[in-house]
Amino acid sequence: MTTLEIIGFLEANGFWKLRTGRHPIMTNGEKTLPIPVHKGDLPKGTVSGILQQAGFRTKQAKEWKERG
C-alpha cells in the first residue's frame, strides 16, 4: 500500500490528519500515528505495524483497497 492509500483507509475509519509535513500525524482522538511518506508502496512490515497500532488488520485494509 502507498502512503496515500493508508491515509485514505485511516480517514475512512475515523482518523483525521492532526498535522502534515514529512510524516503526517493521524489521530482518532485516542490513538496517534505518524505515517511515513515514501514513493511507491511502503514495506509490508511498515504497513502492518501502522495498521496494528491503529487497531486494524492488514486483511481489512486490503479488502478496503479492493473495493476502491
N, CA, C and O atoms as a Tripos MOL2 file, in Angstrom:
@<TRIPOS>MOLECULE
protein
  272   271    68     0     0
PROTEIN
NO_CHARGES

@<TRIPOS>ATOM
      1 N           0.8400   -1.1800    0.0000 N.3       1 MET1
      2 CA          0.0000    0.0000    0.0000 C.3       1 MET1
      3 C           0.8860    1.2430    0.0000 C.2       1 MET1
      4 O           1.9880    1.2440    0.5470 O.2       1 MET1
      5 N           0.3810    2.2810   -0.6180 N.am      2 THR2
      6 CA          1.1050    3.5500   -0.6390 C.3       2 THR2
      7 C           0.7050    4.3840    0.5790 C.2       2 THR2
      8 O          -0.2520    4.0640    1.2850 O.2       2 THR2
      9 N           1.4440    5.4370    0.8030 N.am      3 THR3
     10 CA          1.1300    6.3560    1.9040 C.3       3 THR3
     11 C          -0.2840    6.8990    1.7550 C.2       3 THR3
     12 O          -1.0390    6.9360    2.7270 O.2       3 THR3
     13 N          -0.6490    7.3180    0.5520 N.am      4 LEU4
     14 CA         -1.9840    7.8870    0.3330 C.3       4 LEU4
     15 C          -3.0920    6.8610    0.5690 C.2       4 LEU4
     16 O          -4.1660    7.2090    1.0600 O.2       4 LEU4
     17 N          -2.8360    5.6020    0.2210 N.am      5 GLU5
     18 CA         -3.8300    4.5510    0.4680 C.3       5 GLU5
     19 C          -4.0150    4.3130    1.9590 C.2       5 GLU5
     20 O          -5.1390    4.1180    2.4230 O.2       5 GLU5
     21 N          -2.9270    4.3260    2.7090 N.am      6 ILE6
     22 CA         -3.0340    4.1410    4.1590 C.3       6 ILE6
     23 C          -3.7880    5.3070    4.7830 C.2       6 ILE6
     24 O          -4.6580    5.1060    5.6300 O.2       6 ILE6
     25 N          -3.4560    6.5260    4.3650 N.am      7 ILE7
     26 CA         -4.1540    7.7010    4.8870 C.3       7 ILE7
     27 C          -5.6400    7.6170    4.5340 C.2       7 ILE7
     28 O          -6.4890    7.9060    5.3770 O.2       7 ILE7
     29 N          -5.9620    7.2260    3.3080 N.am      8 GLY8
     30 CA         -7.3560    7.0860    2.8890 C.3       8 GLY8
     31 C          -8.1030    6.0500    3.7220 C.2       8 GLY8
     32 O          -9.2450    6.2760    4.1220 O.2       8 GLY8
     33 N          -7.4560    4.9140    3.9810 N.am      9 PHE9
     34 CA         -8.0630    3.8610    4.7950 C.3       9 PHE9
     35 C          -8.3220    4.3710    6.2120 C.2       9 PHE9
     36 O          -9.4070    4.1790    6.7620 O.2       9 PHE9
     37 N          -7.3240    5.0170    6.7900 N.am     10 LEU10
     38 CA         -7.4880    5.5230    8.1550 C.3      10 LEU10
     39 C          -8.5900    6.5830    8.2250 C.2      10 LEU10
     40 O          -9.3950    6.5830    9.1560 O.2      10 LEU10
     41 N          -8.6230    7.4800    7.2430 N.am     11 GLU11
     42 CA         -9.6740    8.5090    7.2200 C.3      11 GLU11
     43 C         -11.0620    7.8860    7.0760 C.2      11 GLU11
     44 O         -12.0240    8.3630    7.6790 O.2      11 GLU11
     45 N         -11.1660    6.8290    6.2870 N.am     12 ALA12
     46 CA        -12.4530    6.1480    6.1100 C.3      12 ALA12
     47 C         -12.8830    5.4210    7.3810 C.2      12 ALA12
     48 O         -14.0360    5.0090    7.5090 O.2      12 ALA12
     49 N         -11.9490    5.2660    8.3190 N.am     13 ASN13
     50 CA        -12.2400    4.5490    9.5510 C.3      13 ASN13
     51 C         -12.0880    5.4260   10.7940 C.2      13 ASN13
     52 O         -11.7230    4.9410   11.8640 O.2      13 ASN13
     53 N         -12.3670    6.7080   10.6440 N.am     14 GLY14
     54 CA        -12.4620    7.5910   11.7960 C.3      14 GLY14
     55 C         -11.2230    8.3640   12.1940 C.2      14 GLY14
     56 O         -11.2540    9.0820   13.1930 O.2      14 GLY14
     57 N         -10.1230    8.2450   11.4470 N.am     15 PHE15
     58 CA         -8.9180    9.0190   11.7500 C.3      15 PHE15
     59 C          -8.9240   10.3130   10.9390 C.2      15 PHE15
     60 O          -9.5850   10.3970    9.9040 O.2      15 PHE15
     61 N          -8.1980   11.3080   11.4040 N.am     16 TRP16
     62 CA         -8.0430   12.5500   10.6630 C.3      16 TRP16
     63 C          -6.6030   13.0360   10.8380 C.2      16 TRP16
     64 O          -5.8870   12.6100   11.7440 O.2      16 TRP16
     65 N          -6.2020   13.9470    9.9360 N.am     17 LYS17
     66 CA         -4.8380   14.4740    9.9930 C.3      17 LYS17
     67 C          -4.7480   15.4960   11.1180 C.2      17 LYS17
     68 O          -5.4670   16.4950   11.1300 O.2      17 LYS17
     69 N          -3.8740   15.2320   12.0380 N.am     18 LEU18
     70 CA         -3.6150   16.1490   13.1330 C.3      18 LEU18
     71 C          -2.5770   17.1780   12.7050 C.2      18 LEU18
     72 O          -2.6450   18.3500   13.0760 O.2      18 LEU18
     73 N          -1.6060   16.7040   11.9050 N.am     19 ARG19
     74 CA         -0.5320   17.5690   11.4340 C.3      19 ARG19
     75 C          -0.0050   17.0120   10.1220 C.2      19 ARG19
     76 O           0.0080   15.7970    9.9240 O.2      19 ARG19
     77 N           0.4230   17.8780    9.2330 N.am     20 THR20
     78 CA          1.0280   17.4400    7.9790 C.3      20 THR20
     79 C           2.5110   17.7880    8.0030 C.2      20 THR20
     80 O           2.9680   18.5190    8.8810 O.2      20 THR20
     81 N           3.2500   17.2680    7.0500 N.am     21 GLY21
     82 CA          4.6820   17.5260    6.9830 C.3      21 GLY21
     83 C           5.3930   16.3060    6.4310 C.2      21 GLY21
     84 O           4.8160   15.5310    5.6690 O.2      21 GLY21
     85 N           6.6570   16.1400    6.8220 N.am     22 ARG22
     86 CA          7.4270   14.9880    6.3310 C.3      22 ARG22
     87 C           6.7830   13.6720    6.7260 C.2      22 ARG22
     88 O           6.8260   12.7050    5.9660 O.2      22 ARG22
     89 N           6.1870   13.6280    7.9070 N.am     23 HIS23
     90 CA          5.4610   12.4500    8.3780 C.3      23 HIS23
     91 C           4.1260   12.9340    8.9180 C.2      23 HIS23
     92 O           4.0520   13.3900   10.0590 O.2      23 HIS23
     93 N           3.0560   12.8410    8.1070 N.am     24 PRO24
     94 CA          1.7450   13.2670    8.6140 C.3      24 PRO24
     95 C           1.3970   12.5130    9.8970 C.2      24 PRO24
     96 O           1.7370   11.3400   10.0520 O.2      24 PRO24
     97 N           0.7280   13.1890   10.7950 N.am     25 ILE25
     98 CA          0.2920   12.5850   12.0480 C.3      25 ILE25
     99 C          -1.2130   12.3950   11.9580 C.2      25 ILE25
    100 O          -1.9560   13.3520   11.7380 O.2      25 ILE25
    101 N          -1.6600   11.1540   12.1280 N.am     26 MET26
    102 CA         -3.0850   10.8180   12.0740 C.3      26 MET26
    103 C          -3.5630   10.4730   13.4810 C.2      26 MET26
    104 O          -2.8210    9.8810   14.2650 O.2      26 MET26
    105 N          -4.8030   10.8430   13.8010 N.am     27 THR27
    106 CA         -5.3610   10.5210   15.1080 C.3      27 THR27
    107 C          -6.8430   10.2100   14.9940 C.2      27 THR27
    108 O          -7.5070   10.6060   14.0350 O.2      27 THR27
    109 N          -7.3450    9.4990   15.9820 N.am     28 ASN28
    110 CA         -8.7890    9.2750   16.0920 C.3      28 ASN28
    111 C          -9.2760    9.7930   17.4400 C.2      28 ASN28
    112 O         -10.3900    9.4870   17.8650 O.2      28 ASN28
    113 N          -8.4440   10.5720   18.1030 N.am     29 GLY29
    114 CA         -8.7580   11.1080   19.4080 C.3      29 GLY29
    115 C          -8.1880   10.2550   20.5360 C.2      29 GLY29
    116 O          -7.9610   10.7590   21.6360 O.2      29 GLY29
    117 N          -7.9560    8.9840   20.2790 N.am     30 GLU30
    118 CA         -7.3740    8.0800   21.2750 C.3      30 GLU30
    119 C          -5.9720    7.6410   20.8850 C.2      30 GLU30
    120 O          -5.0690    7.5930   21.7200 O.2      30 GLU30
    121 N          -5.8010    7.3210   19.6090 N.am     31 LYS31
    122 CA         -4.5170    6.8350   19.1080 C.3      31 LYS31
    123 C          -3.9420    7.8610   18.1410 C.2      31 LYS31
    124 O          -4.6750    8.4670   17.3600 O.2      31 LYS31
    125 N          -2.6290    8.0520   18.1960 N.am     32 THR32
    126 CA         -1.9400    8.9850   17.3150 C.3      32 THR32
    127 C          -0.8260    8.2360   16.6060 C.2      32 THR32
    128 O          -0.0090    7.5680   17.2400 O.2      32 THR32
    129 N          -0.8010    8.3550   15.2730 N.am     33 LEU33
    130 CA          0.1400    7.5830   14.4570 C.3      33 LEU33
    131 C           0.9020    8.4730   13.4860 C.2      33 LEU33
    132 O           0.2820    9.2640   12.7740 O.2      33 LEU33
    133 N           2.2320    8.3690   13.4340 N.am     34 PRO34
    134 CA          2.9850    9.0260   12.3610 C.3      34 PRO34
    135 C           2.9370    8.1270   11.1200 C.2      34 PRO34
    136 O           3.0800    6.9090   11.2270 O.2      34 PRO34
    137 N           2.7390    8.7180    9.9680 N.am     35 ILE35
    138 CA          2.6710    7.9650    8.7180 C.3      35 ILE35
    139 C           3.8640    8.3600    7.8490 C.2      35 ILE35
    140 O           3.9710    9.5240    7.4610 O.2      35 ILE35
    141 N           4.7590    7.4290    7.5350 N.am     36 PRO36
    142 CA          5.9150    7.7560    6.7030 C.3      36 PRO36
    143 C           5.4940    8.0500    5.2580 C.2      36 PRO36
    144 O           4.5560    7.4520    4.7310 O.2      36 PRO36
    145 N           6.2010    8.9730    4.6470 N.am     37 VAL37
    146 CA          5.9180    9.3350    3.2620 C.3      37 VAL37
    147 C           7.0680    8.8500    2.3890 C.2      37 VAL37
    148 O           8.2080    9.2860    2.5460 O.2      37 VAL37
    149 N           6.7540    7.9420    1.4680 N.am     38 HIS38
    150 CA          7.7400    7.4040    0.5300 C.3      38 HIS38
    151 C           7.0860    7.2760   -0.8370 C.2      38 HIS38
    152 O           5.8620    7.2060   -0.9450 O.2      38 HIS38
    153 N           7.9030    7.2470   -1.8700 N.am     39 LYS39
    154 CA          7.3850    6.9920   -3.2130 C.3      39 LYS39
    155 C           7.0510    5.5190   -3.3320 C.2      39 LYS39
    156 O           7.7810    4.6710   -2.8190 O.2      39 LYS39
    157 N           5.9600    5.2110   -4.0000 N.am     40 GLY40
    158 CA          5.5910    3.8150   -4.2260 C.3      40 GLY40
    159 C           5.0320    3.1670   -2.9690 C.2      40 GLY40
    160 O           4.6180    3.8440   -2.0280 O.2      40 GLY40
    161 N           5.0310    1.8530   -2.9770 N.am     41 ASP41
    162 CA          4.4860    1.1050   -1.8500 C.3      41 ASP41
    163 C           5.4350    1.1320   -0.6540 C.2      41 ASP41
    164 O           6.6560    1.1020   -0.8030 O.2      41 ASP41
    165 N           4.8380    1.1900    0.5300 N.am     42 LEU42
    166 CA          5.6120    1.0840    1.7610 C.3      42 LEU42
    167 C           5.9310   -0.3880    1.9990 C.2      42 LEU42
    168 O           5.1940   -1.2560    1.5310 O.2      42 LEU42
    169 N           7.0070   -0.6860    2.7120 N.am     43 PRO43
    170 CA          7.3050   -2.0810    3.0280 C.3      43 PRO43
    171 C           6.1520   -2.7310    3.7960 C.2      43 PRO43
    172 O           5.4800   -2.0740    4.5910 O.2      43 PRO43
    173 N           5.9290   -4.0120    3.5550 N.am     44 LYS44
    174 CA          4.8060   -4.7230    4.1870 C.3      44 LYS44
    175 C           4.8410   -4.6340    5.7020 C.2      44 LYS44
    176 O           3.8000   -4.4730    6.3390 O.2      44 LYS44
    177 N           6.0230   -4.7360    6.2810 N.am     45 GLY45
    178 CA          6.1550   -4.6540    7.7350 C.3      45 GLY45
    179 C           5.7470   -3.2990    8.2750 C.2      45 GLY45
    180 O           5.1630   -3.2090    9.3550 O.2      45 GLY45
    181 N           6.0510   -2.2370    7.5300 N.am     46 THR46
    182 CA          5.6740   -0.8880    7.9360 C.3      46 THR46
    183 C           4.1600   -0.7360    7.8950 C.2      46 THR46
    184 O           3.5570   -0.2090    8.8300 O.2      46 THR46
    185 N           3.5470   -1.1980    6.8120 N.am     47 VAL47
    186 CA          2.0880   -1.1370    6.6680 C.3      47 VAL47
    187 C           1.4200   -1.9210    7.7950 C.2      47 VAL47
    188 O           0.4790   -1.4410    8.4280 O.2      47 VAL47
    189 N           1.9120   -3.1150    8.0320 N.am     48 SER48
    190 CA          1.3540   -3.9670    9.0710 C.3      48 SER48
    191 C           1.4630   -3.2990   10.4410 C.2      48 SER48
    192 O           0.5160   -3.3310   11.2270 O.2      48 SER48
    193 N           2.6040   -2.7010   10.7230 N.am     49 GLY49
    194 CA          2.8160   -2.0220   12.0000 C.3      49 GLY49
    195 C           1.8900   -0.8400   12.2080 C.2      49 GLY49
    196 O           1.3450   -0.6570   13.2970 O.2      49 GLY49
    197 N           1.7090   -0.0310   11.1600 N.am     50 ILE50
    198 CA          0.8160    1.1280   11.2460 C.3      50 ILE50
    199 C          -0.6140    0.6630   11.5140 C.2      50 ILE50
    200 O          -1.2950    1.1840   12.3970 O.2      50 ILE50
    201 N          -1.0500   -0.3140   10.7450 N.am     51 LEU51
    202 CA         -2.4200   -0.8020   10.9020 C.3      51 LEU51
    203 C          -2.6340   -1.4450   12.2630 C.2      51 LEU51
    204 O          -3.6930   -1.2870   12.8690 O.2      51 LEU51
    205 N          -1.6360   -2.1640   12.7400 N.am     52 GLN52
    206 CA         -1.7340   -2.8140   14.0500 C.3      52 GLN52
    207 C          -1.8450   -1.7630   15.1570 C.2      52 GLN52
    208 O          -2.6480   -1.9120   16.0770 O.2      52 GLN52
    209 N          -1.0440   -0.7100   15.0680 N.am     53 GLN53
    210 CA         -1.1030    0.3590   16.0580 C.3      53 GLN53
    211 C          -2.4590    1.0640   16.0370 C.2      53 GLN53
    212 O          -2.9400    1.5420   17.0650 O.2      53 GLN53
    213 N          -3.0670    1.1200   14.8470 N.am     54 ALA54
    214 CA         -4.3680    1.7720   14.7060 C.3      54 ALA54
    215 C          -5.5140    0.8550   15.1370 C.2      54 ALA54
    216 O          -6.6480    1.3060   15.2990 O.2      54 ALA54
    217 N          -5.2160   -0.4250   15.3220 N.am     55 GLY55
    218 CA         -6.2450   -1.3630   15.7570 C.3      55 GLY55
    219 C          -6.9190   -2.1160   14.6280 C.2      55 GLY55
    220 O          -8.0230   -2.6320   14.7960 O.2      55 GLY55
    221 N          -6.2590   -2.1840   13.4720 N.am     56 PHE56
    222 CA         -6.8090   -2.8780   12.3080 C.3      56 PHE56
    223 C          -5.8960   -4.0250   11.9020 C.2      56 PHE56
    224 O          -4.7490   -4.1150   12.3400 O.2      56 PHE56
    225 N          -6.4280   -4.8940   11.0580 N.am     57 ARG57
    226 CA         -5.6400   -5.9830   10.4820 C.3      57 ARG57
    227 C          -5.3400   -5.6540    9.0270 C.2      57 ARG57
    228 O          -6.0930   -4.9280    8.3770 O.2      57 ARG57
    229 N          -4.2570   -6.1810    8.5300 N.am     58 THR58
    230 CA         -3.8580   -5.9500    7.1390 C.3      58 THR58
    231 C          -4.9690   -6.3920    6.1910 C.2      58 THR58
    232 O          -5.2050   -5.7510    5.1670 O.2      58 THR58
    233 N          -5.6490   -7.4810    6.5270 N.am     59 LYS59
    234 CA         -6.7230   -8.0040    5.6870 C.3      59 LYS59
    235 C          -7.8340   -6.9580    5.4930 C.2      59 LYS59
    236 O          -8.3900   -6.8410    4.4010 O.2      59 LYS59
    237 N          -8.1520   -6.2100    6.5390 N.am     60 GLN60
    238 CA         -9.1940   -5.1780    6.4360 C.3      60 GLN60
    239 C          -8.7850   -4.0930    5.4420 C.2      60 GLN60
    240 O          -9.6100   -3.6330    4.6530 O.2      60 GLN60
    241 N          -7.5420   -3.6920    5.4750 N.am     61 ALA61
    242 CA         -7.0590   -2.6610    4.5630 C.3      61 ALA61
    243 C          -7.0440   -3.1670    3.1290 C.2      61 ALA61
    244 O          -7.3840   -2.4270    2.2050 O.2      61 ALA61
    245 N          -6.6510   -4.4320    2.9330 N.am     62 LYS62
    246 CA         -6.6410   -4.9970    1.5810 C.3      62 LYS62
    247 C          -8.0530   -5.0690    1.0120 C.2      62 LYS62
    248 O          -8.2660   -4.7650   -0.1610 O.2      62 LYS62
    249 N          -9.0170   -5.4680    1.8360 N.am     63 GLU63
    250 CA        -10.4180   -5.5280    1.3780 C.3      63 GLU63
    251 C         -10.9130   -4.1310    1.0270 C.2      63 GLU63
    252 O         -11.6030   -3.9570    0.0220 O.2      63 GLU63
    253 N         -10.5730   -3.1370    1.8340 N.am     64 TRP64
    254 CA        -10.9820   -1.7540    1.5660 C.3      64 TRP64
    255 C         -10.3680   -1.2890    0.2380 C.2      64 TRP64
    256 O         -11.0450   -0.6470   -0.5650 O.2      64 TRP64
    257 N          -9.0990   -1.6090    0.0090 N.am     65 LYS65
    258 CA         -8.3980   -1.2040   -1.2160 C.3      65 LYS65
    259 C          -9.0500   -1.8500   -2.4300 C.2      65 LYS65
    260 O          -9.2090   -1.1970   -3.4620 O.2      65 LYS65
    261 N          -9.4330   -3.1330   -2.3260 N.am     66 GLU66
    262 CA        -10.0580   -3.8260   -3.4420 C.3      66 GLU66
    263 C         -11.4240   -3.2480   -3.7880 C.2      66 GLU66
    264 O         -11.8090   -3.2130   -4.9570 O.2      66 GLU66
    265 N         -12.1590   -2.7930   -2.7700 N.am     67 ARG67
    266 CA        -13.4750   -2.1920   -3.0160 C.3      67 ARG67
    267 C         -13.3270   -0.8500   -3.7020 C.2      67 ARG67
    268 O         -14.2260   -0.3970   -4.4110 O.2      67 ARG67
    269 N         -12.1560   -0.2030   -3.4780 N.am     68 GLY68
    270 CA        -11.7520    1.0290   -4.0920 C.3      68 GLY68
    271 C         -12.7400    2.0690   -4.2230 C.2      68 GLY68
    272 O         -12.4390    3.1440   -4.7430 O.2      68 GLY68
@<TRIPOS>BOND
     1     1     2 1
     2     2     3 1
     3     3     4 2
     4     3     5 am
     5     5     6 1
     6     6     7 1
     7     7     8 2
     8     7     9 am
     9     9    10 1
    10    10    11 1
    11    11    12 2
    12    11    13 am
    13    13    14 1
    14    14    15 1
    15    15    16 2
    16    15    17 am
    17    17    18 1
    18    18    19 1
    19    19    20 2
    20    19    21 am
    21    21    22 1
    22    22    23 1
    23    23    24 2
    24    23    25 am
    25    25    26 1
    26    26    27 1
    27    27    28 2
    28    27    29 am
    29    29    30 1
    30    30    31 1
    31    31    32 2
    32    31    33 am
    33    33    34 1
    34    34    35 1
    35    35    36 2
    36    35    37 am
    37    37    38 1
    38    38    39 1
    39    39    40 2
    40    39    41 am
    41    41    42 1
    42    42    43 1
    43    43    44 2
    44    43    45 am
    45    45    46 1
    46    46    47 1
    47    47    48 2
    48    47    49 am
    49    49    50 1
    50    50    51 1
    51    51    52 2
    52    51    53 am
    53    53    54 1
    54    54    55 1
    55    55    56 2
    56    55    57 am
    57    57    58 1
    58    58    59 1
    59    59    60 2
    60    59    61 am
    61    61    62 1
    62    62    63 1
    63    63    64 2
    64    63    65 am
    65    65    66 1
    66    66    67 1
    67    67    68 2
    68    67    69 am
    69    69    70 1
    70    70    71 1
    71    71    72 2
    72    71    73 am
    73    73    74 1
    74    74    75 1
    75    75    76 2
    76    75    77 am
    77    77    78 1
    78    78    79 1
    79    79    80 2
    80    79    81 am
    81    81    82 1
    82    82    83 1
    83    83    84 2
    84    83    85 am
    85    85    86 1
    86    86    87 1
    87    87    88 2
    88    87    89 am
    89    89    90 1
    90    90    91 1
    91    91    92 2
    92    91    93 am
    93    93    94 1
    94    94    95 1
    95    95    96 2
    96    95    97 am
    97    97    98 1
    98    98    99 1
    99    99   100 2
   100    99   101 am
   101   101   102 1
   102   102   103 1
   103   103   104 2
   104   103   105 am
   105   105   106 1
   106   106   107 1
   107   107   108 2
   108   107   109 am
   109   109   110 1
   110   110   111 1
   111   111   112 2
   112   111   113 am
   113   113   114 1
   114   114   115 1
   115   115   116 2
   116   115   117 am
   117   117   118 1
   118   118   119 1
   119   119   120 2
   120   119   121 am
   121   121   122 1
   122   122   123 1
   123   123   124 2
   124   123   125 am
   125   125   126 1
   126   126   127 1
   127   127   128 2
   128   127   129 am
   129   129   130 1
   130   130   131 1
   131   131   132 2
   132   131   133 am
   133   133   134 1
   134   134   135 1
   135   135   136 2
   136   135   137 am
   137   137   138 1
   138   138   139 1
   139   139   140 2
   140   139   141 am
   141   141   142 1
   142   142   143 1
   143   143   144 2
   144   143   145 am
   145   145   146 1
   146   146   147 1
   147   147   148 2
   148   147   149 am
   149   149   150 1
   150   150   151 1
   151   151   152 2
   152   151   153 am
   153   153   154 1
   154   154   155 1
   155   155   156 2
   156   155   157 am
   157   157   158 1
   158   158   159 1
   159   159   160 2
   160   159   161 am
   161   161   162 1
   162   162   163 1
   163   163   164 2
   164   163   165 am
   165   165   166 1
   166   166   167 1
   167   167   168 2
   168   167   169 am
   169   169   170 1
   170   170   171 1
   171   171   172 2
   172   171   173 am
   173   173   174 1
   174   174   175 1
   175   175   176 2
   176   175   177 am
   177   177   178 1
   178   178   179 1
   179   179   180 2
   180   179   181 am
   181   181   182 1
   182   182   183 1
   183   183   184 2
   184   183   185 am
   185   185   186 1
   186   186   187 1
   187   187   188 2
   188   187   189 am
   189   189   190 1
   190   190   191 1
   191   191   192 2
   192   191   193 am
   193   193   194 1
   194   194   195 1
   195   195   196 2
   196   195   197 am
   197   197   198 1
   198   198   199 1
   199   199   200 2
   200   199   201 am
   201   201   202 1
   202   202   203 1
   203   203   204 2
   204   203   205 am
   205   205   206 1
   206   206   207 1
   207   207   208 2
   208   207   209 am
   209   209   210 1
   210   210   211 1
   211   211   212 2
   212   211   213 am
   213   213   214 1
   214   214   215 1
   215   215   216 2
   216   215   217 am
   217   217   218 1
   218   218   219 1
   219   219   220 2
   220   219   221 am
   221   221   222 1
   222   222   223 1
   223   223   224 2
   224   223   225 am
   225   225   226 1
   226   226   227 1
   227   227   228 2
   228   227   229 am
   229   229   230 1
   230   230   231 1
   231   231   232 2
   232   231   233 am
   233   233   234 1
   234   234   235 1
   235   235   236 2
   236   235   237 am
   237   237   238 1
   238   238   239 1
   239   239   240 2
   240   239   241 am
   241   241   242 1
   242   242   243 1
   243   243   244 2
   244   243   245 am
   245   245   246 1
   246   246   247 1
   247   247   248 2
   248   247   249 am
   249   249   250 1
   250   250   251 1
   251   251   252 2
   252   251   253 am
   253   253   254 1
   254   254   255 1
   255   255   256 2
   256   255   257 am
   257   257   258 1
   258   258   259 1
   259   259   260 2
   260   259   261 am
   261   261   262 1
   262   262   263 1
   263   263   264 2
   264   263   265 am
   265   265   266 1
   266   266   267 1
   267   267   268 2
   268   267   269 am
   269   269   270 1
   270   270   271 1
   271   271   272 2
@<TRIPOS>SUBSTRUCTURE
     1 MET1         2 RESIDUE 1 A MET
     2 THR2         6 RESIDUE 1 A THR
     3 THR3        10 RESIDUE 1 A THR
     4 LEU4        14 RESIDUE 1 A LEU
     5 GLU5        18 RESIDUE 1 A GLU
     6 ILE6        22 RESIDUE 1 A ILE
     7 ILE7        26 RESIDUE 1 A ILE
     8 GLY8        30 RESIDUE 1 A GLY
     9 PHE9        34 RESIDUE 1 A PHE
    10 LEU10       38 RESIDUE 1 A LEU
    11 GLU11       42 RESIDUE 1 A GLU
    12 ALA12       46 RESIDUE 1 A ALA
    13 ASN13       50 RESIDUE 1 A ASN
    14 GLY14       54 RESIDUE 1 A GLY
    15 PHE15       58 RESIDUE 1 A PHE
    16 TRP16       62 RESIDUE 1 A TRP
    17 LYS17       66 RESIDUE 1 A LYS
    18 LEU18       70 RESIDUE 1 A LEU
    19 ARG19       74 RESIDUE 1 A ARG
    20 THR20       78 RESIDUE 1 A THR
    21 GLY21       82 RESIDUE 1 A GLY
    22 ARG22       86 RESIDUE 1 A ARG
    23 HIS23       90 RESIDUE 1 A HIS
    24 PRO24       94 RESIDUE 1 A PRO
    25 ILE25       98 RESIDUE 1 A ILE
    26 MET26      102 RESIDUE 1 A MET
    27 THR27      106 RESIDUE 1 A THR
    28 ASN28      110 RESIDUE 1 A ASN
    29 GLY29      114 RESIDUE 1 A GLY
    30 GLU30      118 RESIDUE 1 A GLU
    31 LYS31      122 RESIDUE 1 A LYS
    32 THR32      126 RESIDUE 1 A THR
    33 LEU33      130 RESIDUE 1 A LEU
    34 PRO34      134 RESIDUE 1 A PRO
    35 ILE35      138 RESIDUE 1 A ILE
    36 PRO36      142 RESIDUE 1 A PRO
    37 VAL37      146 RESIDUE 1 A VAL
    38 HIS38      150 RESIDUE 1 A HIS
    39 LYS39      154 RESIDUE 1 A LYS
    40 GLY40      158 RESIDUE 1 A GLY
    41 ASP41      162 RESIDUE 1 A ASP
    42 LEU42      166 RESIDUE 1 A LEU
    43 PRO43      170 RESIDUE 1 A PRO
    44 LYS44      174 RESIDUE 1 A LYS
    45 GLY45      178 RESIDUE 1 A GLY
    46 THR46      182 RESIDUE 1 A THR
    47 VAL47      186 RESIDUE 1 A VAL
    48 SER48      190 RESIDUE 1 A SER
    49 GLY49      194 RESIDUE 1 A GLY
    50 ILE50      198 RESIDUE 1 A ILE
    51 LEU51      202 RESIDUE 1 A LEU
    52 GLN52      206 RESIDUE 1 A GLN
    53 GLN53      210 RESIDUE 1 A GLN
    54 ALA54      214 RESIDUE 1 A ALA
    55 GLY55      218 RESIDUE 1 A GLY
    56 PHE56      222 RESIDUE 1 A PHE
    57 ARG57      226 RESIDUE 1 A ARG
    58 THR58      230 RESIDUE 1 A THR
    59 LYS59      234 RESIDUE 1 A LYS
    60 GLN60      238 RESIDUE 1 A GLN
    61 ALA61      242 RESIDUE 1 A ALA
    62 LYS62      246 RESIDUE 1 A LYS
    63 GLU63      250 RESIDUE 1 A GLU
    64 TRP64      254 RESIDUE 1 A TRP
    65 LYS65      258 RESIDUE 1 A LYS
    66 GLU66      262 RESIDUE 1 A GLU
    67 ARG67      266 RESIDUE 1 A ARG
    68 GLY68      270 RESIDUE 1 A GLY
